[in-house]
């Protein structure tokens, strides 16, 4: 990890500590700088504002937990890893996911989940004549459903076990992506 990454992580950790006992709208850059032992200028060197920091935390941590679980055989593990992280970061998630505009939350989840699903679609499309554009469409379609499920789970307080949610999703979409790829190929797309 580079020095810059360490500093960003220290700022993120301090931000999470502050969120443990105050709502997001009460957290200031000054309080965050004090909590993390940096100057305001250091914060602004790394992040444009608190929402940029929130975005960085979601992106960095979800990429770390997702790892390489982006294949047809492992996508369930990737989704479970994301949901487990969301659950372990419950305080952070609850205090941030609805404090930023809804479009931001959807974008964050869409980027992560679409990346997960695109890996699966790309793997399934190997050896088939399906354009990149159509592969992206298939991935976006299934990602939208997954995002809706994950956002609903968050909104319901993350009470249901993530494994149970992933199992339901897996049962719902089992075989759909290979079938969609085959249908797009058969349609000459």
C-alpha positions in Angstrom: 0.0 0.0 0.0 1.4 3.4 -1.0 1.8 6.3 1.4 -1.2 8.0 -0.3 -3.3 4.9 0.1 -2.4 4.7 3.8 -3.4 8.3 4.3 -6.7 7.8 2.5 -7.3 4.7 4.6 -6.5 6.6 7.9 -9.0 9.3 6.8 -11.6 6.6 6.0 -11.1 4.9 9.4 -11.4 8.2 11.2 -14.6 9.0 9.2 -16.1 5.7 10.3 -15.2 6.3 13.9 -17.0 9.7 13.7 -20.0 8.1 12.1 -20.3 5.7 15.0 -21.5 8.4 17.2 -22.8 11.2 15.0 -25.0 11.5 11.8 -23.3 12.3 8.5 -24.7 15.8 8.4 -22.8 16.6 11.7 -19.4 15.4 10.4 -17.2 18.2 9.2 -13.9 18.2 7.4 -12.4 20.0 10.4 -13.6 17.3 12.9 -12.4 14.6 10.5 -9.0 16.2 10.1 -8.7 16.4 13.9 -9.9 12.8 14.4 -7.4 11.5 11.8 -4.5 13.7 12.8 -4.2 15.5 9.5 -4.7 19.1 8.2 -7.8 20.2 6.3 -5.4 20.7 3.3 -4.4 17.1 3.5 -8.0 16.0 3.4 -8.6 18.2 0.4 -5.5 16.9 -1.3 -7.0 13.4 -1.3 -10.7 14.1 -1.5 -12.9 16.9 -3.0 -15.5 16.6 -0.2 -17.0 14.1 2.2 -19.1 12.5 -0.5 -15.9 11.9 -2.5 -14.5 10.1 0.6 -17.7 8.0 0.9 -17.4 7.1 -2.8 -13.8 6.1 -2.3 -14.7 3.9 0.8 -17.5 2.1 -1.1 -15.3 1.6 -4.2 -12.1 0.5 -2.5 -13.7 -1.8 0.0 -16.1 -3.4 -2.3 -13.3 -4.1 -4.9 -11.2 -5.6 -2.1 -14.0 -8.0 -0.9 -15.2 -8.8 -4.4 -11.7 -9.9 -5.6 -11.9 -12.2 -8.6 -15.3 -13.7 -7.9 -16.7 -12.7 -11.3 -17.2 -16.0 -13.1 -20.3 -18.1 -13.7 -19.2 -20.5 -11.0 -18.2 -17.8 -8.4 -20.5 -14.8 -8.9 -22.6 -15.9 -5.9 -19.5 -15.8 -3.7 -18.8 -12.2 -5.1 -22.3 -11.1 -4.3 -22.2 -12.7 -0.9 -18.8 -11.0 -0.2 -20.3 -7.6 -1.0 -23.4 -8.2 1.1 -21.3 -9.5 4.0 -19.2 -6.3 3.8 -22.3 -4.2 3.7 -23.6 -6.0 6.8 -20.2 -5.7 8.6 -20.2 -2.0 7.7 -23.8 -1.6 8.7 -23.4 1.6 10.7 -21.4 3.2 7.8 -23.9 1.9 5.2 -27.0 3.0 7.1 -25.6 6.5 7.8 -24.4 7.0 4.2 -26.5 5.1 1.7 -29.5 7.4 2.1 -27.7 10.5 3.1 -26.3 10.9 -0.4 -28.6 11.3 -3.3 -30.4 8.1 -4.3 -28.8 8.3 -7.8 -25.3 8.1 -6.2 -26.2 5.0 -4.2 -27.7 3.4 -7.3 -24.5 4.3 -9.3 -22.2 2.9 -6.7 -24.1 -0.4 -6.5 -24.6 -0.5 -10.3 -20.9 -0.1 -11.0 -20.0 -2.9 -8.6 -22.8 -5.3 -9.5 -22.6 -4.6 -13.2 -18.8 -5.4 -13.0 -19.6 -8.6 -11.3 -22.3 -9.6 -13.8 -20.3 -8.5 -16.8 -17.5 -10.9 -15.9 -20.1 -13.7 -15.9 -21.7 -12.6 -19.2 -18.2 -12.2 -20.8 -17.2 -15.7 -19.7 -20.4 -17.2 -21.0 -20.2 -15.3 -24.3 -16.7 -16.6 -25.0 -16.9 -18.6 -28.2 -20.3 -17.1 -29.1 -21.0 -14.4 -31.6 -22.5 -11.8 -29.2 -21.3 -8.2 -29.5 -19.7 -6.3 -26.6 -22.7 -4.0 -26.7 -25.2 -6.9 -26.3 -23.0 -8.4 -23.5 -23.2 -5.1 -21.7 -26.9 -5.0 -22.2 -27.4 -8.5 -20.7 -25.1 -7.5 -17.8 -27.0 -4.3 -17.1 -30.3 -6.1 -17.2 -29.3 -8.7 -14.6 -27.4 -6.1 -12.5 -30.5 -4.0 -12.2 -32.4 -6.9 -10.6 -29.5 -7.6 -8.2 -29.3 -3.9 -7.3 -33.0 -3.8 -6.5 -32.7 -6.9 -4.3 -29.6 -5.5 -2.4 -31.2 -2.0 -1.9 -34.4 -3.7 -0.7 -32.3 -5.8 1.7 -30.6 -2.6 3.0 -33.9 -0.7 3.3 -35.4 -3.6 5.3 -32.6 -3.3 7.9 -30.3 -6.1 6.5 -32.2 -8.5 8.7 -32.2 -11.5 6.3 -29.1 -13.6 6.2 -27.0 -12.6 3.2 -26.5 -16.3 2.3 -30.3 -16.7 2.1 -30.6 -13.7 -0.2 -27.9 -14.9 -2.5 -29.4 -18.4 -2.6 -32.8 -16.9 -3.6 -31.1 -14.8 -6.3 -29.1 -17.8 -7.5 -32.3 -20.0 -7.7 -34.1 -17.2 -9.6 -31.5 -16.6 -12.3 -30.0 -20.1 -12.6 -29.2 -20.8 -16.2 -30.6 -17.4 -17.4 -27.3 -15.8 -18.5 -26.1 -18.7 -20.7 -29.7 -18.8 -22.2 -29.7 -15.1 -22.8 -26.3 -15.3 -24.6 -27.6 -18.1 -26.7 -30.7 -16.2 -27.6 -28.7 -13.1 -28.6 -26.4 -15.3 -30.7 -29.4 -17.0 -32.4 -31.0 -13.6 -33.2 -27.8 -12.7 -35.0 -27.1 -9.8 -32.8 
